[in-house]
Amino acid sequence: MNISIGNDHAGTEYKFAIIQDLEKAGHKVTNHGTDLESSVDYPDFIHPVAKDVENGISDLGIIICGSGNGANMTANKHQKVRSALCWSKEIVALARQHNDANILSLPARFISKIQAIEMVKTFLETEFEGGRHQGRVEKISCS
């Protein structure tokens, strides 16, 4: 699977751990995030992930910032993107099953690195249920 990942300074450490886990599992990862821990503007690193997902270059995206909110808001400006801010594996599973989320937004300052890695695994392993959820997901897009 092709996965794009992006982060600001709050998510650098998490990103490296996630990339290592994803590559170990055989996924191709495109790193759009900062590799430093000095302060940066998160939209600069989130828009490229959303564009990859929007244009079908990547199957899924993972974005990380301190609260997850700014990254999530940025990604959701893009058509065909359904980014979900999640803080537990249960929320991740529901975002995939019911909302067909294609980007996972992680709040680095509110979850552990181990939790983040487990949430990414849940994100990749959970399928969209379709059915009664399909029409709702189609209504999300403004166009």
N, C-alpha and C positions, 0 to 999 in steps of 0.2 A: 504494500500500500504506500502511496505517496502522501507524506504528511508535511505541512509547513508549520513552522513554529516561530513565534516572535515574542519578545519580552522587553521590558524596560529594566532599569537597574535593580529593581526589587526582585526580579525573577531570574537573574542570571544564574545563580547557583542551582535553582530548580531546573532551569532549562537544560543545563549540562547533564544533570542526572536523568532527566526524561529522555534526552537524545540518546544517551548511552543505552538505556533500557529499550528504546524503540529500535535502534540499530542492531542490538543483540537479538531482537525478535525478527529481524530481516526486513524491516521497513526502510524505505528511502526517506530521509529527512532533509528538508531545506530549511536552513537556519537564517531567518531574517532579523533575529534579535540582536541586541547589544551583547557583546562578550565581556563588558566591563561592569563595574559596580558604581561608577560615577554617574551622577544624575543626567538623565536624558529625557526627551519628550516621547512618551509612549506612542502617540499616533504615527511617528516616523517608522516604527517597527511593527505596528499592527496592520496598517493599511496594506503592506505587501503580502501578508498572510491572507487577508480577506480577498485581495485581488487573485491570488493563486486559487483559492477555493471557488470564487465567483467565476473564474475563467476555465475551471476544470483542470488546471495544472496540478493541483493537489486534491486528493480525495477528501481529506479532513484537515482542520487546522487546530493548533493549540496556541493560546495566547496567555501571557502571564504578566501581571503587574501587582502592585501592593494590595489593592482591594479587589482587583478584578473588574471593577466598575468602569473605569476609563477605557480599558482595553475592550471590554464588551460593547460599550456604547460606540466606540470607533468602528469595530468590525461590523456592527449591525447597520451602519450607514450604507453598506454595499448590498446591491440586489443579489438574490440567490444565497445570501448568507443568513444563517440562523444560529447566531452565537448564544451560548447559554453560560451564564455565570453560575458556577456550581461550587458547593462547599462540602459535599458528601457524595459517596458512591451512589446512594439512593437517588439523589437529585440528578446525578449524571445519567443514570439508567432511565429515569423518567424523561429527561430532555431528549434522549435518543429515541426511546420507544414512542413517545407521544408527540414530540415536536420536530423530529427528524433533524436535530441539531447537527450542524456540520463543522462548527467551531466550538471548542471547549475553552472557556475563560476561567483561569485559576487565580484565586486571591492569595498570593505568596505570604502575606503577612498574617494570614488567618488559618492556614493549614500547614501541616508538616510536609517535609519532602516525601516521606513514605506515603502519606495520604495522597499527595499529588500524583505519585507514580501509580498507585492503586486506582485512582480516579481516571487516569489516562487509559489504563488497561480496560476498565469498565466501559469507557467511551468507545474504544475500538471494538470491543467484543459484543456490544449491545446493538441490536438491529431495530430499525423503525418498524412499528407494528402495522402501519397503514390502516386499512379499514376505516373506522369512524374518525380516525385522526387525520386521514388524508385530506379531506375537504377543509378542515381547520388550518392545516399547514398551508394549503393553497391560498387561503384568505390572508395569510400574513403579508404577502407581497403587495405593495401598493400599485404595481403596474399590471 
